[in-house]
Amino acid sequence: MKKVFSVMFLLIVSCSSEKETVLESSYSMILSCKYNPSAMYTDKFYFSKDMSTIKRTSDNKQIEDENYTTEKISSDEYIIKGTRTVIDINNNETKYPDSNLYVLNKEGSKYWVIYYFEDYFNDATRLWVCNQS
């Protein structure tokens, strides 16, 4: 019985590793991001080959996967666009598709920072700090 469980465990682990390798090779860049160095959860941003779309996943099970598009500002800066959701005082939800949400800025060879778009050009507020893998 123990042998069966051991074989099943090894099979599951090897399949998940293989899937992760295939997933990583189909993207041009993957960023692992945290709100701060001691944050509990890590968000991953998977960039398409042409850097035009992004898929975001999170270790936090409360956060659903999201997809974004990008607009290039310069060789080291991108605007991240997606659907902005606004909830008013009466709990009415309004969605604004294709909104400028964040700015991705390269600040080192493998170090990126994501800022809120709204105040980026006047008084930038950092959201995530990311390492490129």
MIDREN-440348 format. One line per 2 residues: number of its first residue (from 1); their letters; for each residue x, z, y of C-alpha. Coordinates in Angstrom, 1 decimal, always signed. Layout:
N
NUM> a> X Z Y; ...
This chain:
133
1> mk> +0.0 +0.0 +0.0; +2.8 +0.9 +2.4
3> kv> +4.5 -2.5 +1.6; +1.3 -4.3 +2.6
5> fs> +1.1 -2.6 +5.9; +4.8 -3.1 +6.6
7> vm> +4.5 -6.9 +5.8; +1.4 -7.1 +8.0
9> fl> +3.1 -5.3 +10.9; +6.2 -7.5 +10.7
11> li> +4.0 -10.6 +10.6; +2.0 -9.5 +13.7
13> vs> +5.2 -8.7 +15.6; +6.9 -11.9 +14.7
15> cs> +3.8 -14.0 +15.7; +3.5 -12.3 +19.0
17> se> +7.2 -12.8 +19.8; +6.9 -16.5 +18.9
19> ke> +3.8 -16.9 +21.2; +5.6 -15.2 +24.1
21> tv> +8.5 -17.6 +23.7; +6.2 -20.6 +23.8
23> le> +4.4 -19.2 +26.7; +7.6 -18.6 +28.7
25> ss> +9.0 -22.0 +28.0; +5.9 -23.8 +29.5
27> ys> +6.5 -22.3 +33.0; +9.1 -23.0 +35.6
29> mi> +9.4 -19.4 +36.7; +8.0 -16.0 +35.7
31> ls> +8.0 -13.0 +38.0; +7.6 -9.4 +36.9
33> ck> +6.2 -7.5 +39.8; +5.5 -3.8 +40.7
35> yn> +4.0 -2.1 +43.7; +7.1 +0.1 +43.8
37> ps> +9.9 +0.9 +41.3; +8.1 +3.8 +39.7
39> am> +4.7 +2.1 +39.4; +3.1 +2.5 +36.0
41> yt> +1.9 -1.1 +35.7; +3.6 -4.5 +35.9
43> dk> +2.0 -7.7 +36.9; +3.4 -11.0 +35.8
45> fy> +3.2 -14.3 +37.7; +3.6 -17.5 +35.7
47> fs> +4.4 -20.5 +37.8; +3.6 -24.1 +36.6
49> kd> +6.5 -26.6 +36.3; +5.8 -28.1 +39.7
51> ms> +5.2 -24.6 +41.3; +1.6 -25.6 +42.4
53> ti> -0.3 -23.1 +40.3; +0.2 -19.5 +39.2
55> kr> -1.4 -17.4 +36.5; -1.3 -13.7 +37.0
57> ts> -1.6 -11.1 +34.2; -1.3 -7.3 +34.3
59> dn> -0.5 -4.5 +32.0; -3.4 -2.7 +33.6
61> kq> -6.4 -3.4 +31.4; -8.7 -2.9 +34.4
63> ie> -7.3 -6.0 +36.1; -8.5 -9.4 +34.9
65> de> -6.2 -12.4 +34.7; -6.3 -14.6 +37.8
67> ny> -5.3 -18.1 +38.8; -3.9 -19.1 +42.1
69> tt> -2.6 -22.3 +43.9; +0.4 -22.5 +46.2
71> ek> +1.4 -24.2 +49.4; +5.1 -24.5 +50.1
73> is> +6.2 -23.2 +53.6; +9.9 -23.7 +52.9
75> sd> +12.3 -23.8 +50.0; +12.1 -20.0 +49.7
77> ey> +8.5 -19.3 +50.8; +5.1 -20.1 +49.4
79> ii> +1.5 -19.3 +50.4; -0.5 -18.0 +47.5
81> kg> -4.1 -19.2 +47.7; -7.1 -17.9 +45.7
83> tr> -10.6 -16.5 +46.1; -11.0 -13.7 +48.5
85> tv> -13.8 -11.3 +47.7; -15.4 -9.3 +50.6
87> id> -17.8 -6.4 +50.0; -19.7 -5.3 +53.1
89> in> -21.2 -1.9 +53.9; -24.5 -2.8 +52.2
91> nn> -22.6 -3.6 +49.0; -23.1 -7.4 +49.4
93> et> -20.4 -9.4 +47.8; -19.2 -12.6 +49.4
95> ky> -16.5 -14.9 +47.9; -14.3 -17.2 +49.9
97> pd> -12.6 -19.8 +47.7; -9.2 -21.3 +48.6
99> sn> -8.2 -18.5 +51.0; -4.7 -17.6 +52.0
101> ly> -4.0 -14.3 +50.2; -0.3 -13.7 +50.0
103> vl> +3.1 -15.0 +50.9; +5.8 -15.2 +48.3
105> nk> +9.3 -14.9 +49.8; +12.6 -15.2 +48.0
107> eg> +15.0 -12.5 +49.2; +17.8 -12.8 +46.6
109> sk> +19.0 -15.0 +43.8; +16.3 -13.5 +41.4
111> yw> +14.5 -11.1 +43.8; +11.2 -12.0 +45.3
113> vi> +8.7 -10.1 +47.5; +5.0 -10.8 +47.9
115> yy> +3.4 -9.9 +51.2; -0.2 -9.9 +52.4
117> fe> -0.8 -13.2 +54.2; -2.9 -11.7 +57.1
119> dy> +0.0 -10.0 +58.8; +3.0 -11.8 +57.4
121> fn> +4.0 -13.7 +60.5; +3.6 -10.7 +62.9
123> da> +4.2 -7.5 +61.0; +4.7 -8.2 +57.3
125> tr> +3.3 -5.7 +54.8; +4.8 -5.8 +51.3
127> lw> +2.5 -5.7 +48.3; +4.8 -6.4 +45.3
129> vc> +8.5 -6.4 +44.6; +9.4 -8.9 +41.9
131> nq> +12.3 -9.8 +39.6; +12.6 -13.3 +38.2
133> s> +13.0 -13.5 +34.4
